[in-house]
Amino acid sequence: MRKYFSSFIILALLTMLVTACSGDNSGSLASSSDASQTSGQPKDGGNLIVGVAADPVILNPNYAGDRVSLTIDQALFAPLFQVNNGKKTFYLADSLEPSADKLTYTLKLKSGLTWHDGEKLTADDVVFTIDKILDEKQNSMLRSNFIINGKPIKAVKVDDTTVEFKLPQVSPAFEAMLVQVSPIPKHIFEHEADIEKSPKNNTPIGSGPFKFKEYKTGEYVTLERFDNYFGGKPHLDSITYRISKDANAANLALQNGEINMKYVDPQDAGTIESTGNFEMKNYSEGRLSYMIFNENSDTGLLAKKEVREALSYALNREEMIQVTYTSPDYADPAKSFVTPDGLYHDNNVTTYDNNVDKAKELLQANGVTGKKLRFIISSGNKAQEAIALYVQQKLKEVGVDVEINSMDSSAFSDKFTDPKATDFELTVGGYIMGFDPDAYSNLYMTGSDSNYTHYSNKEVDQLFQQGASEGDDAKRGEIYKKLQETIASDAVIYPIAYTKTIVAVDKRFGGLDEAVLKPVVIFEDLSKLYMK
């Protein structure tokens, strides 16, 4: 079973790394001297220690979907390009140009690119990566993104630095899909029958600013500087990702200087900030926090729409936000499954909450009063713990018992992502899907790998298919607005909040603005960070 998503947050695809993709403006990768001009002269040397909450699932960008794997992969594997506020920043690529009919996109790579082992990185690697994503036998979570109306895109090598992408029909979401691609080396994987299970993932060869050095399960992953990085030699000697599953122990290590950077829960932000030793970076990741109804549980209770409505009616979104995130400054009330940074977001949809009498009525009518629901959470995750306790209290008031099962983060991830897991009804999830709403199809279409609610609605399936290929912006917008209303009306999930992320960074490190804060992976370009 593939495990794509972290115990805390992400049901997401790599499109989660996109904040916008509609602009035509482009920019080249900033040089090291840019940091000097804006932040003083950077100093070379030093080691950055980043606190992470779990072991990486897999160090291969064709399969990574959990926050830890994605964060480490960001340093190991360079993307073709990234997009921020509608503007492209090119990394491995120099340009991406659509044809007049938008059925062919021509990608030009930079010249002189190399992998960490010194082998040349060329168009062959890009074509190989796309081909393996599309190969059903390779089980890449990215495959469906490159299938348009049932037909695959084609990647064709023109020369060593040029690739043409041939689309079977116009796809407004294509660039948002391509931005998630970080090539993998053909010379490493071309003879592997099952890339996902290849032992070569244990000592990855990438093209990013840092190369793999050592991984000790349960303790750390260490990367060292790649001197031949095309964007300029990174300033830091190394980056160590320290694995600390206990949030309180990790916070103590942060305050003691054993960790230099980590995510901080809202409940802990004040304590960390009061030390005066950290830059506190608060930013929106375009993330939805929500409660999942497992329609596939062995009780069958949540397969009924009316029961999902009833459970939602028993809750109060504003109360839950206050209990979980301590302040509305860290979270905005959510009703739509599309986040505010996404195209066609509409929070004015049907919602079921804050009506206790209606909850009791529906629960009684559907024979749920007096029943027990099982709620799984990841131990040490303060947001999940707070939500579960709140839900337990509120459902008890309407006659439903909730049993909370707190699990180790790895066990939780296994359970959460197992499509055959039927021994729970409720859990907490979150995702960051990026700018284009086509990405959400993997969460809500019948039978999709990432459809952990096990929701199935033929109308929704058809609407997602239509939205992916509709070239008229107004018509496309109507499709996604209808999707948002339909999924909200079906009470597929209980949306809680569009949350903000808090990252604490040791003040001894500079280059934070140049490195660019980024959803999921913290920073876009780690080569820009340095010790002051």
C-alpha positions in Angstrom: 0.0 0.0 0.0 1.3 3.4 -1.0 1.5 5.9 1.8 1.3 9.4 0.5 0.1 11.7 3.3 1.4 12.9 6.6 -0.2 12.3 9.9 -0.7 16.0 10.4 -1.9 17.6 7.4 -1.6 16.7 3.9 -3.9 14.8 1.6 -2.3 16.7 -1.0 -0.6 16.3 -4.4 2.5 18.2 -5.3 0.2 20.8 -6.8 0.1 21.9 -3.2 3.4 23.8 -4.1 1.6 26.1 -6.5 0.3 29.4 -5.3 -0.7 30.7 -8.7 -0.1 29.7 -12.3 -2.0 32.0 -14.5 0.5 34.7 -15.1 2.8 35.1 -18.0 5.6 36.9 -16.2 8.7 34.9 -15.7 11.9 35.3 -13.7 15.2 33.5 -13.6 16.6 31.8 -10.5 18.2 34.5 -8.3 21.9 34.4 -7.9 23.7 34.3 -4.6 24.7 37.9 -5.0 21.0 39.0 -4.7 21.0 37.9 -1.1 24.1 39.9 -0.5 22.4 43.1 -1.8 19.3 42.7 0.3 20.5 41.1 3.6 24.2 41.9 3.9 27.0 39.7 2.9 26.1 36.0 3.5 28.6 33.8 5.2 29.4 30.4 3.9 29.5 27.4 6.2 27.3 26.0 9.1 24.6 23.4 9.6 20.9 24.1 9.7 18.9 21.7 11.9 15.2 21.4 11.0 12.8 19.7 13.3 10.4 17.3 11.6 7.6 15.3 13.1 8.1 11.9 11.4 10.4 9.9 9.2 10.1 10.5 5.5 7.9 8.0 3.7 9.9 8.0 0.5 12.7 10.2 -1.0 11.4 10.3 -4.5 9.3 13.2 -5.9 7.2 10.9 -8.1 5.7 9.4 -4.9 6.2 11.8 -2.0 3.0 13.2 -0.6 3.7 13.6 3.1 5.0 16.9 4.5 8.4 15.5 5.7 9.2 13.7 2.4 8.3 16.7 0.4 10.3 19.0 2.6 13.5 16.9 2.2 12.8 16.4 -1.5 12.7 20.1 -1.9 16.4 20.3 -1.0 17.3 17.1 -3.0 15.4 17.5 -6.2 15.1 20.7 -8.2 11.8 21.5 -10.0 11.4 22.6 -13.5 9.9 25.9 -12.3 7.9 27.3 -9.5 5.1 29.9 -9.4 4.4 32.6 -6.9 1.7 35.2 -7.3 1.3 34.5 -10.9 5.0 34.8 -11.7 7.2 31.9 -12.7 10.7 31.3 -11.3 12.6 28.9 -13.5 14.9 26.3 -12.0 16.0 23.4 -14.2 14.0 25.0 -17.0 14.8 28.2 -18.8 11.4 28.7 -20.4 8.0 27.1 -21.1 6.0 28.3 -24.1 2.6 27.2 -25.3 1.7 26.9 -29.0 -1.0 29.2 -30.4 -3.6 26.4 -30.1 -2.3 25.5 -26.6 -2.0 21.8 -27.5 1.8 21.8 -27.4 4.1 23.3 -24.6 7.8 23.6 -25.4 10.1 23.4 -22.4 13.7 24.5 -22.6 16.2 23.3 -20.0 19.2 25.1 -18.8 22.4 23.9 -20.4 25.1 22.2 -18.3 22.8 20.7 -15.7 24.1 17.7 -13.7 22.9 15.2 -11.2 24.5 14.9 -7.8 26.7 12.0 -9.1 28.1 14.2 -11.9 26.0 12.7 -14.7 24.4 15.1 -17.2 20.7 16.0 -16.7 19.0 16.3 -20.0 15.7 16.1 -21.8 16.0 12.4 -21.6 15.5 12.6 -17.8 12.4 14.8 -18.2 10.8 12.5 -20.7 11.7 9.4 -18.6 10.1 11.0 -15.5 6.9 11.8 -17.3 6.8 8.3 -18.9 7.2 6.7 -15.6 4.5 8.9 -14.0 2.2 7.8 -16.8 3.1 4.1 -16.5 0.3 2.5 -14.5 2.7 -0.3 -13.3 4.7 2.4 -11.5 1.8 3.6 -9.4 2.8 7.2 -9.2 0.3 9.4 -7.4 0.8 12.0 -10.1 -0.4 9.9 -13.0 -4.0 11.1 -13.0 -2.8 14.7 -13.4 -1.4 14.0 -16.8 -4.4 12.2 -18.1 -6.8 14.6 -19.8 -10.3 13.3 -20.5 -9.0 9.7 -20.5 -6.0 10.4 -22.7 -2.4 10.9 -21.6 -0.2 13.8 -22.5 3.0 12.9 -24.4 6.5 14.1 -23.6 8.8 14.2 -26.7 12.5 14.9 -26.7 13.4 17.4 -29.4 17.1 17.8 -28.4 19.1 17.5 -25.2 17.6 20.6 -23.7 14.2 20.7 -25.3 11.0 18.8 -24.5 7.6 19.1 -26.2 4.5 18.2 -24.2 1.7 17.2 -26.5 -1.8 17.5 -25.0 -4.8 15.5 -26.3 -7.0 18.6 -25.8 -6.7 22.0 -24.3 -6.2 21.8 -20.5 -6.2 25.0 -18.5 -4.7 23.1 -15.6 -1.6 21.7 -17.4 0.9 24.2 -16.1 -0.4 23.7 -12.6 0.2 20.0 -13.1 3.7 20.4 -14.6 4.9 22.7 -11.8 4.8 19.7 -9.5 7.3 17.7 -11.5 10.9 17.4 -10.3 12.8 15.1 -12.7 14.3 11.8 -11.4 17.5 10.4 -13.0 17.0 8.0 -15.9 20.4 6.4 -15.5 19.5 5.5 -11.9 16.0 4.1 -12.4 15.7 3.0 -16.0 16.2 -0.7 -15.2 14.0 -0.7 -12.0 10.8 -2.7 -12.4 9.1 -1.0 -9.5 10.6 2.5 -8.8 8.5 3.1 -5.7 10.0 0.0 -4.0 13.5 0.4 -5.4 16.3 0.5 -2.8 17.8 3.3 -4.8 15.3 5.6 -3.1 17.2 5.0 0.1 20.3 6.9 -1.2 18.7 9.4 -3.6 20.5 11.1 -6.4 18.9 14.5 -7.1 19.7 17.8 -8.7 18.9 20.2 -5.9 21.1 22.4 -3.8 21.9 19.6 -1.3 22.8 16.0 -1.8 22.0 13.0 0.3 24.6 12.0 3.0 23.0 9.8 5.7 19.6 8.6 7.1 19.2 7.1 10.5 15.6 5.9 11.0 13.8 7.6 13.8 16.7 10.0 14.3 17.8 12.2 11.4 18.3 12.7 7.7 21.5 14.7 6.8 22.2 16.4 3.4 25.4 18.1 2.4 26.0 21.0 0.0 26.1 20.3 -3.7 28.9 22.6 -5.0 27.8 22.3 -8.6 24.2 23.4 -8.0 23.1 25.3 -11.1 21.7 28.2 -9.0 25.1 28.8 -7.4 26.9 27.0 -4.6 24.7 27.0 -1.4 26.0 28.9 1.6 25.3 26.2 4.2 27.6 23.1 4.5 24.7 20.9 5.4 21.1 20.5 6.5 20.0 18.0 9.1 16.3 17.0 9.5 16.0 15.9 13.1 13.1 13.5 13.6 11.2 14.3 16.8 7.7 12.8 17.0 7.0 14.3 20.5 6.0 18.0 19.9 6.8 19.1 23.5 10.3 17.5 23.3 10.9 19.2 19.9 9.8 22.6 21.3 12.2 22.2 24.2 15.0 21.2 21.7 14.2 24.3 19.7 14.4 26.6 22.7 17.7 24.9 23.7 19.2 25.6 20.3 19.4 21.9 19.4 16.9 22.6 16.5 17.1 25.8 14.4 13.8 25.7 12.6 10.4 24.0 12.9 6.7 24.4 12.6 5.1 25.7 15.8 1.5 25.1 17.0 -0.5 28.3 17.8 -0.7 27.1 21.4 3.2 27.3 21.6 3.9 30.3 19.5 3.9 32.8 22.4 6.3 30.8 24.5 8.7 30.4 21.6 8.5 34.0 20.6 9.1 35.2 24.1 12.7 33.8 24.1 13.6 36.5 21.6 15.8 34.0 19.7 13.5 33.3 16.7 12.0 34.9 13.7 8.3 33.9 13.8 7.1 33.5 10.2 3.3 33.4 10.0 1.8 32.8 6.5 -1.1 31.2 4.7 -0.4 28.0 3.0 -3.8 27.8 1.3 -4.6 24.9 3.7 -7.9 23.5 4.7 -8.3 21.7 8.1 -11.3 19.5 8.2 -12.9 16.5 9.8 -13.2 13.3 7.7 -16.3 11.1 7.7 -15.2 7.6 6.8 -18.1 6.3 4.7 -16.4 2.9 4.5 -16.4 2.1 8.2 -17.7 -1.4 9.2 -20.7 0.2 11.0 -21.9 1.8 7.8 -23.2 4.7 9.8 -21.5 7.5 7.9 -22.5 6.2 4.5 -25.8 8.0 5.2 -25.8 11.6 4.2 -28.4 12.4 7.0 -26.0 11.1 9.7 -23.1 13.2 8.4 -25.5 16.2 8.4 -26.5 15.4 12.0 -22.9 15.2 13.3 -22.1 18.5 11.5 -25.2 20.1 13.1 -23.9 19.2 16.5 -20.7 21.3 16.0 -19.9 25.0 16.1 -17.1 26.0 13.7 -16.2 29.2 15.5 -15.9 27.4 18.8 -13.8 24.7 17.3 -11.4 27.3 15.8 -11.0 29.0 19.1 -10.4 25.7 21.0 -8.0 24.4 18.4 -6.1 27.4 17.1 -6.4 29.8 20.1 -7.3 32.8 18.0 -9.1 33.6 14.7 -5.8 35.3 13.7 -4.5 31.8 12.9 -7.6 30.4 11.1 -10.5 31.6 9.1 -13.9 29.7 9.1 -14.1 27.2 6.2 -17.2 26.0 4.3 -15.9 25.2 0.8 -13.5 22.4 0.0 -11.6 24.8 -2.2 -9.2 27.1 -0.3 -9.3 30.9 -0.7 -6.1 31.0 -2.8 -7.7 28.7 -5.4 -9.5 29.6 -8.6 -13.3 29.9 -8.2 -13.3 29.6 -4.4 -16.8 30.2 -3.0 -17.3 30.0 0.7 -21.0 30.8 0.3 -22.2 27.2 0.2 -24.5 25.0 2.2 -23.3 24.3 5.7 -24.6 22.1 8.5 -23.6 23.3 11.9 -24.7 24.9 15.2 -28.2 23.4 15.3 -28.3 20.9 18.2 -32.1 20.2 18.0 -31.7 19.3 14.3 -28.7 17.1 15.1 -30.8 15.1 17.8 -33.7 14.8 15.4 -31.6 13.3 12.6 -29.6 11.0 14.8 -32.8 9.6 16.4 -34.4 9.2 13.0 -31.4 7.2 11.7 -30.9 5.1 14.7 -27.5 6.6 15.7 -28.5 7.8 19.2 -26.5 5.8 21.8 -24.1 4.5 19.2 -20.3 4.8 19.5 -18.1 6.4 16.9 -14.3 5.8 16.7 -12.1 8.8 16.2 -8.4 8.2 15.2 -5.8 10.9 15.7 -2.0 11.2 15.6 -0.5 11.4 19.1 1.3 14.6 19.9 -0.6 16.5 17.2 -2.1 19.3 19.3 -4.6 20.5 16.7 -5.9 16.9 16.2 -6.1 16.3 19.9 -8.1 19.5 20.5 -10.5 18.8 17.7 -11.1 15.3 18.8 -11.8 16.3 22.4 -14.2 19.1 21.2 -16.1 16.7 18.9 -16.3 14.1 21.7 -17.9 16.6 24.1 -20.3 18.0 21.5 -21.5 14.6 20.2 -22.0 13.4 23.8 -24.5 16.3 24.2 -26.6 14.9 21.4 -26.4 11.3 22.5 -23.4 9.9 20.6 -20.3 8.5 22.3 -16.9 9.1 20.7 -13.9 6.9 21.4 -10.6 8.6 20.7 -7.8 6.4 19.6 -4.5 8.2 19.7 -1.8 6.5 17.5 1.8 6.9 16.8 2.2 9.1 13.7 3.5 6.3 11.5 0.7 4.0 12.6 -1.8 6.8 12.0 -0.5 7.4 8.5 -0.8 3.7 7.7 -4.3 3.6 9.0 -5.4 6.8 7.4 -4.1 5.9 3.9 -5.3 2.3 3.9 -8.4 2.0 1.7 -9.4 -1.2 3.5 -9.4 0.4 7.0 -12.9 0.1 8.3 -12.4 0.3 12.0 -12.9 4.0 12.5 -15.6 6.6 11.6 -13.9 10.0 12.2 -10.4 11.5 11.8 -8.9 14.9 11.1 -7.1 15.8 7.8 -5.8 18.7 5.9 -4.6 19.5 2.5 -2.9 22.1 0.4 -3.9 21.7 -3.2 -2.7 24.9 -4.9 -4.2 27.2 -7.4 -6.1 25.1 -9.9 -9.2 23.3 -8.6 -8.7 20.3 -10.9 -6.2 19.0 -8.3 -9.1 18.4 -5.9 -10.5 15.7 -8.2 -8.1 13.2 -6.6 -9.8 13.8 -3.2 -13.4 13.5 -4.3 -13.8 11.5 -7.5 -15.0 7.9 -7.1 -12.2 5.5 -6.5 -9.4 8.0 -6.6 -6.2 7.1 -4.6 -6.7 10.1 -2.3 -10.4 9.7 -1.7 -10.2 8.8 1.9 -13.8 9.6 2.7 -14.8 6.9 0.1 -17.3 9.3 -1.3 -19.0 8.5 -4.6 -21.2 10.7 -6.7 -21.5 10.3 -10.5 -22.5 13.9 -11.0 -19.3 15.1 -9.1 -17.2 12.7 -11.2 -18.6 14.2 -14.4 -18.2 17.8 -13.2 -14.6 17.3 -12.4 -14.0 15.8 -15.9 -15.8 18.8 -17.5 -13.9 21.3 -15.4 -10.5 19.9 -16.4 -11.0 20.4 -20.1 -13.3 23.5 -20.2 -11.4 26.3 -21.9 -13.9 29.1 -21.3 -13.2 30.7 -18.0 -16.7 31.7 -17.1 -18.1 28.3 -17.9 -15.3 26.6 -16.0 -16.0 28.8 -13.0 -19.7 27.7 -13.0 -18.6 24.1 -13.0 -16.4 24.5 -10.0 -19.0 26.5 -8.1 -21.5 23.8 -8.7 -18.9 21.2 -7.4 -18.4 23.2 -4.3 -22.1 23.4 -3.5 -22.7 19.7 -4.3 -19.9 18.5 -2.1 -21.0 20.8 0.7 -24.6 19.7 0.4 -23.6 16.1 0.6 -21.7 16.8 3.9 -18.7 14.8 2.5 -16.4 16.4 5.1 -16.8 18.9 7.9 -14.6 21.9 6.8 -13.2 23.6 9.9 -10.7 26.3 8.9 -8.4 27.8 6.4 -5.3 27.8 8.6 -2.1 29.8 8.8 1.3 28.2 9.4 3.8 29.4 12.0 7.5 28.7 11.4 10.1 29.6 14.0 13.6 30.2 12.6 16.7 30.8 14.7 17.8 34.5 14.3 21.3 33.4 13.6 20.2 32.4 10.1 19.7 34.8 7.3 18.4 34.8 3.7 14.9 34.0 4.7 13.2 36.4 2.2 15.5 35.2 -0.6 14.7 31.6 0.1 11.0 32.3 -0.2 8.5 30.9 2.2 6.5 28.1 0.6 3.5 25.9 1.5 4.4 22.5 2.8 8.2 22.6 2.3 8.8 25.8 4.4 11.3 27.3 1.9 11.5 27.2 -1.9 15.2 27.6 -2.4 17.4 26.4 0.5 20.6 27.5 -1.3 19.9 31.1 -0.2 19.9 30.4 3.6 23.1 31.2 5.5 24.5 31.7 9.0 25.0 35.4 9.9 
